[in-house]
Amino acid sequence: DTKMEVTLKIDGMTCNSCVRTIEENMSSCNGVYQVKVSLEKMDGKFVYDPRKISPEEIRVAVYDMGFDATIDC
Amino acid sequence: MASKTYEYNVEMTCEGCSGAVDRILKRASDKVSDFEIDLPGKKVFVTTTVSSDEVLEMLKKSGKATKFVGEKSS
């Protein structure tokens, strides 16, 4: 199956509990296989199945969590 | 409809978490007329005209454990 990776710039995280919250919640998202969020670099790498979810949907999901997310192309 | 103030317990552990809740409620300014976040007490007071369930759903999106406590007797 095809897997793609997208990196999002994520603003508004201040500590590891925010990182854990995002990683836990996003990994339970349908179509998201892997989530690696970095507090220092203020970004998040997502491995996903493009047939199930799109980068924009991932961005909106993080945005809905109250963080500012932009696709880092 | 008269707006009411509802009290919620939200498992916020740090500034970032309360910041996330703050942004969620600010974005819902059409539904939420006023709110107050008590980080140490892990409480959020929301003044709104919509149902407490709708606000509960919004707060749950933060990924934090959220419980509806009740209506604040204003």
Backbone of each chain as nested JSON, in Angstrom:
{
  "chains": [
    {"id": "A", "residues": [
      {"number": 1, "name": "ASP", "atoms": {"N": [0.858, -1.193, 0.0], "CA": [0.0, 0.0, 0.0], "C": [0.902, 1.255, 0.0]}},
      {"number": 2, "name": "THR", "atoms": {"N": [0.368, 2.293, -0.596], "CA": [1.196, 3.496, -0.759], "C": [1.214, 4.302, 0.541]}},
      {"number": 3, "name": "LYS", "atoms": {"N": [2.404, 4.712, 0.901], "CA": [2.498, 5.544, 2.114], "C": [3.203, 6.838, 1.753]}},
      {"number": 4, "name": "MET", "atoms": {"N": [2.705, 7.933, 2.246], "CA": [3.371, 9.21, 1.958], "C": [3.672, 9.907, 3.27]}},
      {"number": 5, "name": "GLU", "atoms": {"N": [4.596, 10.876, 3.176], "CA": [4.933, 11.592, 4.412], "C": [4.728, 13.083, 4.204]}},
      {"number": 6, "name": "VAL", "atoms": {"N": [4.204, 13.752, 5.222], "CA": [4.045, 15.213, 5.138], "C": [4.569, 15.818, 6.441]}},
      {"number": 7, "name": "THR", "atoms": {"N": [5.185, 16.984, 6.303], "CA": [5.676, 17.672, 7.507], "C": [4.836, 18.922, 7.728]}},
      {"number": 8, "name": "LEU", "atoms": {"N": [4.347, 19.085, 8.952], "CA": [3.558, 20.284, 9.275], "C": [4.354, 21.142, 10.246]}},
      {"number": 9, "name": "LYS", "atoms": {"N": [4.328, 22.465, 10.041], "CA": [4.871, 23.385, 11.051], "C": [3.772, 23.5, 12.113]}},
      {"number": 10, "name": "ILE", "atoms": {"N": [4.112, 23.279, 13.37], "CA": [3.074, 23.349, 14.416], "C": [3.467, 24.4, 15.45]}},
      {"number": 11, "name": "ASP", "atoms": {"N": [2.595, 25.394, 15.599], "CA": [2.838, 26.5, 16.535], "C": [1.967, 26.314, 17.772]}},
      {"number": 12, "name": "GLY", "atoms": {"N": [2.534, 26.734, 18.934], "CA": [1.68, 26.735, 20.124], "C": [2.008, 25.619, 21.103]}},
      {"number": 13, "name": "MET", "atoms": {"N": [2.974, 24.801, 20.759], "CA": [3.355, 23.746, 21.711], "C": [4.38, 24.321, 22.695]}},
      {"number": 14, "name": "THR", "atoms": {"N": [4.24, 24.028, 23.975], "CA": [5.253, 24.552, 24.901], "C": [5.941, 23.434, 25.67]}},
      {"number": 15, "name": "CYS", "atoms": {"N": [5.368, 22.252, 25.7], "CA": [6.07, 21.214, 26.476], "C": [5.729, 19.847, 25.91]}},
      {"number": 16, "name": "ASN", "atoms": {"N": [6.336, 18.833, 26.522], "CA": [6.188, 17.491, 25.951], "C": [4.772, 16.949, 26.071]}},
      {"number": 17, "name": "SER", "atoms": {"N": [4.0, 17.48, 27.007], "CA": [2.641, 16.9, 27.12], "C": [1.824, 17.317, 25.903]}},
      {"number": 18, "name": "CYS", "atoms": {"N": [2.157, 18.494, 25.335], "CA": [1.444, 18.881, 24.092], "C": [1.883, 17.937, 22.965]}},
      {"number": 19, "name": "VAL", "atoms": {"N": [3.173, 17.635, 22.923], "CA": [3.684, 16.723, 21.877], "C": [2.977, 15.383, 22.007]}},
      {"number": 20, "name": "ARG", "atoms": {"N": [2.909, 14.875, 23.257], "CA": [2.272, 13.547, 23.454], "C": [0.803, 13.605, 23.053]}},
      {"number": 21, "name": "THR", "atoms": {"N": [0.125, 14.701, 23.44], "CA": [-1.31, 14.818, 23.107], "C": [-1.504, 14.741, 21.6]}},
      {"number": 22, "name": "ILE", "atoms": {"N": [-0.681, 15.495, 20.864], "CA": [-0.83, 15.505, 19.4], "C": [-0.514, 14.12, 18.845]}},
      {"number": 23, "name": "GLU", "atoms": {"N": [0.601, 13.528, 19.319], "CA": [0.992, 12.223, 18.759], "C": [-0.073, 11.181, 19.046]}},
      {"number": 24, "name": "GLU", "atoms": {"N": [-0.575, 11.165, 20.288], "CA": [-1.581, 10.152, 20.637], "C": [-2.85, 10.328, 19.818]}},
      {"number": 25, "name": "ASN", "atoms": {"N": [-3.327, 11.582, 19.77], "CA": [-4.592, 11.822, 19.079], "C": [-4.475, 11.607, 17.579]}},
      {"number": 26, "name": "MET", "atoms": {"N": [-3.352, 12.073, 17.008], "CA": [-3.244, 11.987, 15.546], "C": [-3.003, 10.542, 15.106]}},
      {"number": 27, "name": "SER", "atoms": {"N": [-2.318, 9.756, 15.94], "CA": [-2.06, 8.369, 15.508], "C": [-3.366, 7.565, 15.51]}},
      {"number": 28, "name": "SER", "atoms": {"N": [-4.372, 8.021, 16.241], "CA": [-5.641, 7.271, 16.209], "C": [-6.505, 7.751, 15.047]}},
      {"number": 29, "name": "CYS", "atoms": {"N": [-5.949, 8.675, 14.241], "CA": [-6.677, 9.177, 13.071], "C": [-6.667, 8.116, 11.976]}},
      {"number": 30, "name": "ASN", "atoms": {"N": [-7.83, 7.924, 11.312], "CA": [-7.916, 6.903, 10.284], "C": [-6.995, 7.254, 9.113]}},
      {"number": 31, "name": "GLY", "atoms": {"N": [-6.041, 6.357, 8.807], "CA": [-5.182, 6.622, 7.649], "C": [-3.826, 7.174, 8.043]}},
      {"number": 32, "name": "VAL", "atoms": {"N": [-3.681, 7.519, 9.343], "CA": [-2.375, 8.035, 9.787], "C": [-1.606, 6.87, 10.396]}},
      {"number": 33, "name": "TYR", "atoms": {"N": [-0.406, 6.575, 9.836], "CA": [0.341, 5.409, 10.322], "C": [1.328, 5.789, 11.412]}},
      {"number": 34, "name": "GLN", "atoms": {"N": [2.013, 6.912, 11.18], "CA": [3.076, 7.277, 12.114], "C": [3.053, 8.776, 12.365]}},
      {"number": 35, "name": "VAL", "atoms": {"N": [3.323, 9.161, 13.617], "CA": [3.33, 10.597, 13.934], "C": [4.591, 10.873, 14.735]}},
      {"number": 36, "name": "LYS", "atoms": {"N": [5.418, 11.827, 14.272], "CA": [6.606, 12.169, 15.055], "C": [6.612, 13.684, 15.207]}},
      {"number": 37, "name": "VAL", "atoms": {"N": [6.372, 14.153, 16.413], "CA": [6.306, 15.611, 16.619], "C": [7.571, 16.069, 17.331]}},
      {"number": 38, "name": "SER", "atoms": {"N": [8.151, 17.166, 16.87], "CA": [9.36, 17.682, 17.52], "C": [9.071, 19.045, 18.126]}},
      {"number": 39, "name": "LEU", "atoms": {"N": [9.279, 19.132, 19.452], "CA": [9.014, 20.398, 20.157], "C": [10.057, 21.44, 19.737]}},
      {"number": 40, "name": "GLU", "atoms": {"N": [11.333, 20.989, 19.664], "CA": [12.405, 21.939, 19.336], "C": [12.193, 22.512, 17.934]}},
      {"number": 41, "name": "LYS", "atoms": {"N": [11.928, 21.623, 16.986], "CA": [11.831, 22.122, 15.586], "C": [10.426, 22.658, 15.301]}},
      {"number": 42, "name": "MET", "atoms": {"N": [9.526, 22.498, 16.301], "CA": [8.134, 22.959, 16.139], "C": [7.524, 22.429, 14.851]}},
      {"number": 43, "name": "ASP", "atoms": {"N": [7.762, 21.091, 14.611], "CA": [7.074, 20.528, 13.444], "C": [6.618, 19.117, 13.758]}},
      {"number": 44, "name": "GLY", "atoms": {"N": [5.857, 18.55, 12.832], "CA": [5.349, 17.193, 13.037], "C": [5.437, 16.443, 11.729]}},
      {"number": 45, "name": "LYS", "atoms": {"N": [6.022, 15.236, 11.759], "CA": [6.11, 14.421, 10.541], "C": [5.025, 13.354, 10.617]}},
      {"number": 46, "name": "PHE", "atoms": {"N": [4.205, 13.257, 9.55], "CA": [3.095, 12.288, 9.528], "C": [3.28, 11.345, 8.339]}},
      {"number": 47, "name": "VAL", "atoms": {"N": [3.257, 10.025, 8.636], "CA": [3.248, 9.039, 7.539], "C": [1.79, 8.621, 7.396]}},
      {"number": 48, "name": "TYR", "atoms": {"N": [1.246, 8.744, 6.172], "CA": [-0.202, 8.497, 6.035], "C": [-0.521, 7.769, 4.739]}},
      {"number": 49, "name": "ASP", "atoms": {"N": [-1.762, 7.296, 4.655], "CA": [-2.245, 6.613, 3.443], "C": [-3.068, 7.636, 2.66]}},
      {"number": 50, "name": "PRO", "atoms": {"N": [-2.538, 8.098, 1.495], "CA": [-3.214, 9.171, 0.758], "C": [-4.637, 8.816, 0.335]}},
      {"number": 51, "name": "ARG", "atoms": {"N": [-4.938, 7.49, 0.291], "CA": [-6.319, 7.17, -0.122], "C": [-7.288, 7.426, 1.027]}},
      {"number": 52, "name": "LYS", "atoms": {"N": [-6.754, 7.457, 2.264], "CA": [-7.687, 7.581, 3.396], "C": [-7.729, 8.998, 3.946]}},
      {"number": 53, "name": "ILE", "atoms": {"N": [-6.568, 9.675, 3.851], "CA": [-6.55, 11.015, 4.458], "C": [-5.585, 11.888, 3.674]}},
      {"number": 54, "name": "SER", "atoms": {"N": [-5.854, 13.199, 3.629], "CA": [-4.987, 14.1, 2.835], "C": [-4.212, 15.006, 3.8]}},
      {"number": 55, "name": "PRO", "atoms": {"N": [-3.093, 15.604, 3.334], "CA": [-2.327, 16.514, 4.196], "C": [-3.203, 17.616, 4.781]}},
      {"number": 56, "name": "GLU", "atoms": {"N": [-4.13, 18.121, 3.95], "CA": [-4.995, 19.202, 4.427], "C": [-5.872, 18.716, 5.591]}},
      {"number": 57, "name": "GLU", "atoms": {"N": [-6.375, 17.455, 5.482], "CA": [-7.22, 16.941, 6.57], "C": [-6.388, 16.771, 7.844]}},
      {"number": 58, "name": "ILE", "atoms": {"N": [-5.123, 16.362, 7.654], "CA": [-4.237, 16.207, 8.824], "C": [-4.016, 17.585, 9.453]}},
      {"number": 59, "name": "ARG", "atoms": {"N": [-3.764, 18.582, 8.572], "CA": [-3.521, 19.948, 9.074], "C": [-4.73, 20.443, 9.861]}},
      {"number": 60, "name": "VAL", "atoms": {"N": [-5.939, 20.226, 9.291], "CA": [-7.17, 20.696, 9.957], "C": [-7.332, 19.995, 11.304]}},
      {"number": 61, "name": "ALA", "atoms": {"N": [-6.982, 18.686, 11.348], "CA": [-7.141, 17.938, 12.608], "C": [-6.252, 18.556, 13.689]}},
      {"number": 62, "name": "VAL", "atoms": {"N": [-5.013, 18.891, 13.331], "CA": [-4.108, 19.496, 14.327], "C": [-4.606, 20.896, 14.68]}},
      {"number": 63, "name": "TYR", "atoms": {"N": [-5.122, 21.606, 13.664], "CA": [-5.661, 22.958, 13.884], "C": [-6.836, 22.897, 14.864]}},
      {"number": 64, "name": "ASP", "atoms": {"N": [-7.696, 21.857, 14.689], "CA": [-8.864, 21.698, 15.565], "C": [-8.452, 21.445, 17.005]}},
      {"number": 65, "name": "MET", "atoms": {"N": [-7.232, 20.932, 17.176], "CA": [-6.77, 20.646, 18.538], "C": [-6.325, 21.92, 19.239]}},
      {"number": 66, "name": "GLY", "atoms": {"N": [-6.373, 23.02, 18.485], "CA": [-6.038, 24.28, 19.135], "C": [-4.616, 24.741, 18.856]}},
      {"number": 67, "name": "PHE", "atoms": {"N": [-3.957, 24.068, 17.913], "CA": [-2.595, 24.492, 17.548], "C": [-2.645, 25.12, 16.164]}},
      {"number": 68, "name": "ASP", "atoms": {"N": [-1.652, 25.936, 15.856], "CA": [-1.611, 26.522, 14.512], "C": [-0.75, 25.612, 13.656]}},
      {"number": 69, "name": "ALA", "atoms": {"N": [-1.311, 25.058, 12.597], "CA": [-0.566, 24.1, 11.764], "C": [-0.56, 24.568, 10.321]}},
      {"number": 70, "name": "THR", "atoms": {"N": [0.62, 24.516, 9.702], "CA": [0.691, 24.844, 8.276], "C": [1.533, 23.767, 7.602]}},
      {"number": 71, "name": "ILE", "atoms": {"N": [1.149, 23.444, 6.363], "CA": [1.888, 22.4, 5.639], "C": [3.238, 22.963, 5.206]}},
      {"number": 72, "name": "ASP", "atoms": {"N": [4.295, 22.25, 5.588], "CA": [5.662, 22.735, 5.355], "C": [6.15, 22.169, 4.028]}},
      {"number": 73, "name": "CYS", "atoms": {"N": [5.852, 22.886, 2.898], "CA": [6.243, 22.245, 1.639], "C": [7.636, 22.722, 1.217]}}
    ]},
    {"id": "B", "residues": [
      {"number": 1, "name": "MET", "atoms": {"N": [-31.622, 33.408, 22.965], "CA": [-31.603, 32.559, 24.145], "C": [-30.587, 33.161, 25.123]}},
      {"number": 2, "name": "ALA", "atoms": {"N": [-30.916, 33.134, 26.368], "CA": [-29.999, 33.724, 27.352], "C": [-28.742, 32.877, 27.405]}},
      {"number": 3, "name": "SER", "atoms": {"N": [-27.605, 33.543, 27.563], "CA": [-26.372, 32.742, 27.609], "C": [-26.151, 32.252, 29.035]}},
      {"number": 4, "name": "LYS", "atoms": {"N": [-25.557, 31.08, 29.103], "CA": [-25.306, 30.483, 30.42], "C": [-23.804, 30.261, 30.566]}},
      {"number": 5, "name": "THR", "atoms": {"N": [-23.359, 30.095, 31.799], "CA": [-21.936, 29.795, 32.021], "C": [-21.82, 28.361, 32.513]}},
      {"number": 6, "name": "TYR", "atoms": {"N": [-21.043, 27.555, 31.761], "CA": [-20.881, 26.142, 32.127], "C": [-19.471, 25.922, 32.632]}},
      {"number": 7, "name": "GLU", "atoms": {"N": [-19.358, 24.992, 33.581], "CA": [-18.029, 24.704, 34.144], "C": [-17.556, 23.329, 33.642]}},
      {"number": 8, "name": "TYR", "atoms": {"N": [-16.285, 23.221, 33.238], "CA": [-15.735, 21.947, 32.741], "C": [-14.419, 21.658, 33.443]}},
      {"number": 9, "name": "ASN", "atoms": {"N": [-14.128, 20.355, 33.624], "CA": [-12.776, 19.969, 34.059], "C": [-12.006, 19.575, 32.811]}},
      {"number": 10, "name": "VAL", "atoms": {"N": [-10.861, 20.2, 32.562], "CA": [-10.06, 19.861, 31.373], "C": [-8.641, 19.568, 31.842]}},
      {"number": 11, "name": "GLU", "atoms": {"N": [-8.156, 18.376, 31.489], "CA": [-6.848, 17.912, 31.985], "C": [-5.702, 18.693, 31.339]}},
      {"number": 12, "name": "MET", "atoms": {"N": [-5.617, 19.971, 31.687], "CA": [-4.525, 20.781, 31.115], "C": [-3.314, 20.652, 32.028]}},
      {"number": 13, "name": "THR", "atoms": {"N": [-2.156, 20.418, 31.453], "CA": [-0.988, 20.235, 32.32], "C": [0.004, 21.398, 32.195]}},
      {"number": 14, "name": "CYS", "atoms": {"N": [-0.141, 22.207, 31.128], "CA": [0.868, 23.268, 30.985], "C": [0.29, 24.436, 30.2]}},
      {"number": 15, "name": "GLU", "atoms": {"N": [1.101, 25.447, 30.049], "CA": [0.703, 26.648, 29.326], "C": [0.231, 26.306, 27.922]}},
      {"number": 16, "name": "GLY", "atoms": {"N": [0.969, 25.383, 27.281], "CA": [0.641, 25.056, 25.89], "C": [-0.769, 24.506, 25.789]}},
      {"number": 17, "name": "CYS", "atoms": {"N": [-1.105, 23.672, 26.812], "CA": [-2.438, 23.049, 26.776], "C": [-3.512, 24.118, 26.977]}},
      {"number": 18, "name": "SER", "atoms": {"N": [-3.273, 25.009, 27.935], "CA": [-4.317, 26.028, 28.155], "C": [-4.352, 26.957, 26.95]}},
      {"number": 19, "name": "GLY", "atoms": {"N": [-3.18, 27.144, 26.307], "CA": [-3.139, 27.962, 25.089], "C": [-3.972, 27.338, 23.985]}},
      {"number": 20, "name": "ALA", "atoms": {"N": [-3.928, 26.012, 23.895], "CA": [-4.7, 25.327, 22.854], "C": [-6.19, 25.513, 23.123]}},
      {"number": 21, "name": "VAL", "atoms": {"N": [-6.598, 25.35, 24.379], "CA": [-8.017, 25.523, 24.727], "C": [-8.429, 26.971, 24.456]}},
      {"number": 22, "name": "ASP", "atoms": {"N": [-7.516, 27.882, 24.793], "CA": [-7.783, 29.318, 24.585], "C": [-8.042, 29.579, 23.105]}},
      {"number": 23, "name": "ARG", "atoms": {"N": [-7.204, 28.988, 22.236], "CA": [-7.376, 29.231, 20.785], "C": [-8.68, 28.608, 20.29]}},
      {"number": 24, "name": "ILE", "atoms": {"N": [-9.003, 27.39, 20.799], "CA": [-10.241, 26.73, 20.353], "C": [-11.447, 27.616, 20.671]}},
      {"number": 25, "name": "LEU", "atoms": {"N": [-11.467, 28.151, 21.91], "CA": [-12.632, 28.953, 22.325], "C": [-12.655, 30.306, 21.611]}},
      {"number": 26, "name": "LYS", "atoms": {"N": [-11.477, 30.847, 21.34], "CA": [-11.424, 32.149, 20.623], "C": [-11.978, 31.979, 19.21]}},
      {"number": 27, "name": "ARG", "atoms": {"N": [-11.663, 30.832, 18.612], "CA": [-12.128, 30.623, 17.228], "C": [-13.631, 30.429, 17.192]}},
      {"number": 28, "name": "ALA", "atoms": {"N": [-14.203, 30.026, 18.349], "CA": [-15.655, 29.788, 18.37], "C": [-16.345, 31.024, 18.935]}},
      {"number": 29, "name": "SER", "atoms": {"N": [-15.781, 32.212, 18.643], "CA": [-16.312, 33.429, 19.272], "C": [-17.762, 33.681, 18.864]}},
      {"number": 30, "name": "ASP", "atoms": {"N": [-18.196, 33.053, 17.76], "CA": [-19.605, 33.248, 17.377], "C": [-20.514, 32.495, 18.365]}},
      {"number": 31, "name": "LYS", "atoms": {"N": [-19.982, 31.421, 18.952], "CA": [-20.829, 30.654, 19.889], "C": [-20.478, 30.973, 21.332]}},
      {"number": 32, "name": "VAL", "atoms": {"N": [-19.175, 31.297, 21.545], "CA": [-18.729, 31.477, 22.932], "C": [-18.545, 32.974, 23.192]}},
      {"number": 33, "name": "SER", "atoms": {"N": [-19.396, 33.558, 24.029], "CA": [-19.286, 35.011, 24.221], "C": [-18.162, 35.341, 25.201]}},
      {"number": 34, "name": "ASP", "atoms": {"N": [-17.915, 34.435, 26.144], "CA": [-16.84, 34.725, 27.105], "C": [-16.341, 33.412, 27.678]}},
      {"number": 35, "name": "PHE", "atoms": {"N": [-15.076, 33.365, 28.113], "CA": [-14.596, 32.142, 28.774], "C": [-13.477, 32.489, 29.735]}},
      {"number": 36, "name": "GLU", "atoms": {"N": [-13.214, 31.547, 30.65], "CA": [-12.156, 31.78, 31.638], "C": [-11.443, 30.453, 31.861]}},
      {"number": 37, "name": "ILE", "atoms": {"N": [-10.094, 30.492, 31.835], "CA": [-9.34, 29.239, 31.98], "C": [-8.57, 29.277, 33.294]}},
      {"number": 38, "name": "ASP", "atoms": {"N": [-8.822, 28.291, 34.129], "CA": [-8.105, 28.206, 35.419], "C": [-7.154, 27.018, 35.286]}},
      {"number": 39, "name": "LEU", "atoms": {"N": [-5.919, 27.287, 34.838], "CA": [-4.951, 26.195, 34.574], "C": [-4.647, 25.401, 35.842]}},
      {"number": 40, "name": "PRO", "atoms": {"N": [-4.246, 26.057, 36.957], "CA": [-3.942, 25.283, 38.165], "C": [-5.12, 24.399, 38.587]}},
      {"number": 41, "name": "GLY", "atoms": {"N": [-6.332, 24.969, 38.486], "CA": [-7.515, 24.219, 38.926], "C": [-8.034, 23.275, 37.853]}},
      {"number": 42, "name": "LYS", "atoms": {"N": [-7.409, 23.346, 36.638], "CA": [-7.826, 22.519, 35.489], "C": [-9.308, 22.734, 35.185]}},
      {"number": 43, "name": "LYS", "atoms": {"N": [-9.752, 23.992, 35.322], "CA": [-11.174, 24.27, 35.063], "C": [-11.297, 25.27, 33.92]}},
      {"number": 44, "name": "VAL", "atoms": {"N": [-12.402, 25.108, 33.166], "CA": [-12.682, 26.085, 32.109], "C": [-14.139, 26.507, 32.257]}},
      {"number": 45, "name": "PHE", "atoms": {"N": [-14.359, 27.814, 32.337], "CA": [-15.732, 28.335, 32.442], "C": [-16.072, 28.96, 31.092]}},
      {"number": 46, "name": "VAL", "atoms": {"N": [-17.192, 28.515, 30.503], "CA": [-17.54, 29.003, 29.165], "C": [-18.936, 29.633, 29.205]}},
      {"number": 47, "name": "THR", "atoms": {"N": [-19.02, 30.894, 28.79], "CA": [-20.331, 31.574, 28.713], "C": [-20.792, 31.481, 27.268]}},
      {"number": 48, "name": "THR", "atoms": {"N": [-21.941, 30.83, 27.057], "CA": [-22.365, 30.556, 25.687], "C": [-23.877, 30.492, 25.584]}},
      {"number": 49, "name": "THR", "atoms": {"N": [-24.354, 30.563, 24.324], "CA": [-25.806, 30.405, 24.128], "C": [-26.092, 28.993, 23.596]}},
      {"number": 50, "name": "VAL", "atoms": {"N": [-25.014, 28.27, 23.2], "CA": [-25.265, 26.929, 22.659], "C": [-25.309, 25.915, 23.807]}},
      {"number": 51, "name": "SER", "atoms": {"N": [-25.59, 24.653, 23.479], "CA": [-25.752, 23.639, 24.545], "C": [-24.397, 23.29, 25.152]}},
      {"number": 52, "name": "SER", "atoms": {"N": [-24.46, 22.786, 26.371], "CA": [-23.196, 22.431, 27.046], "C": [-22.518, 21.284, 26.302]}},
      {"number": 53, "name": "ASP", "atoms": {"N": [-23.331, 20.436, 25.628], "CA": [-22.731, 19.308, 24.891], "C": [-21.88, 19.81, 23.726]}},
      {"number": 54, "name": "GLU", "atoms": {"N": [-22.423, 20.856, 23.064], "CA": [-21.689, 21.363, 21.89], "C": [-20.329, 21.9, 22.331]}},
      {"number": 55, "name": "VAL", "atoms": {"N": [-20.336, 22.599, 23.469], "CA": [-19.065, 23.153, 23.981], "C": [-18.169, 22.004, 24.412]}},
      {"number": 56, "name": "LEU", "atoms": {"N": [-18.778, 20.95, 24.987], "CA": [-17.986, 19.8, 25.429], "C": [-17.248, 19.184, 24.243]}},
      {"number": 57, "name": "GLU", "atoms": {"N": [-17.976, 19.079, 23.099], "CA": [-17.332, 18.504, 21.909], "C": [-16.147, 19.351, 21.479]}},
      {"number": 58, "name": "MET", "atoms": {"N": [-16.337, 20.672, 21.523], "CA": [-15.245, 21.582, 21.125], "C": [-14.03, 21.362, 22.012]}},
      {"number": 59, "name": "LEU", "atoms": {"N": [-14.278, 21.278, 23.321], "CA": [-13.148, 21.145, 24.256], "C": [-12.472, 19.793, 24.077]}},
      {"number": 60, "name": "LYS", "atoms": {"N": [-13.262, 18.774, 23.734], "CA": [-12.67, 17.43, 23.581], "C": [-11.697, 17.393, 22.417]}},
      {"number": 61, "name": "LYS", "atoms": {"N": [-11.923, 18.278, 21.425], "CA": [-11.033, 18.281, 20.258], "C": [-9.602, 18.624, 20.664]}},
      {"number": 62, "name": "SER", "atoms": {"N": [-9.461, 19.225, 21.841], "CA": [-8.092, 19.601, 22.245], "C": [-7.283, 18.349, 22.563]}},
      {"number": 63, "name": "GLY", "atoms": {"N": [-7.957, 17.208, 22.607], "CA": [-7.238, 15.964, 22.888], "C": [-7.071, 15.75, 24.386]}},
      {"number": 64, "name": "LYS", "atoms": {"N": [-7.656, 16.667, 25.159], "CA": [-7.521, 16.557, 26.619], "C": [-8.761, 15.87, 27.188]}},
      {"number": 65, "name": "ALA", "atoms": {"N": [-8.59, 15.156, 28.312], "CA": [-9.748, 14.541, 28.974], "C": [-10.63, 15.679, 29.49]}},
      {"number": 66, "name": "THR", "atoms": {"N": [-11.877, 15.678, 29.077], "CA": [-12.776, 16.786, 29.434], "C": [-14.044, 16.258, 30.089]}},
      {"number": 67, "name": "LYS", "atoms": {"N": [-14.459, 16.901, 31.2], "CA": [-15.699, 16.467, 31.868], "C": [-16.567, 17.698, 32.116]}},
      {"number": 68, "name": "PHE", "atoms": {"N": [-17.863, 17.535, 31.901], "CA": [-18.789, 18.63, 32.169], "C": [-19.122, 18.602, 33.661]}},
      {"number": 69, "name": "VAL", "atoms": {"N": [-18.883, 19.695, 34.35], "CA": [-19.136, 19.719, 35.791], "C": [-20.557, 20.176, 36.057]}},
      {"number": 70, "name": "GLY", "atoms": {"N": [-20.924, 21.307, 35.465], "CA": [-22.303, 21.76, 35.686], "C": [-22.441, 23.209, 35.307]}},
      {"number": 71, "name": "GLU", "atoms": {"N": [-23.617, 23.747, 35.595], "CA": [-23.858, 25.146, 35.244], "C": [-23.427, 25.992, 36.427]}},
      {"number": 72, "name": "LYS", "atoms": {"N": [-22.7, 27.06, 36.132], "CA": [-22.22, 27.921, 37.216], "C": [-23.379, 28.807, 37.659]}},
      {"number": 73, "name": "SER", "atoms": {"N": [-23.654, 28.835, 38.938], "CA": [-24.78, 29.678, 39.39], "C": [-24.282, 31.122, 39.356]}},
      {"number": 74, "name": "SER", "atoms": {"N": [-24.722, 31.849, 38.328], "CA": [-24.156, 33.221, 38.213], "C": [-24.963, 34.173, 39.098]}}
    ]}
  ]
}
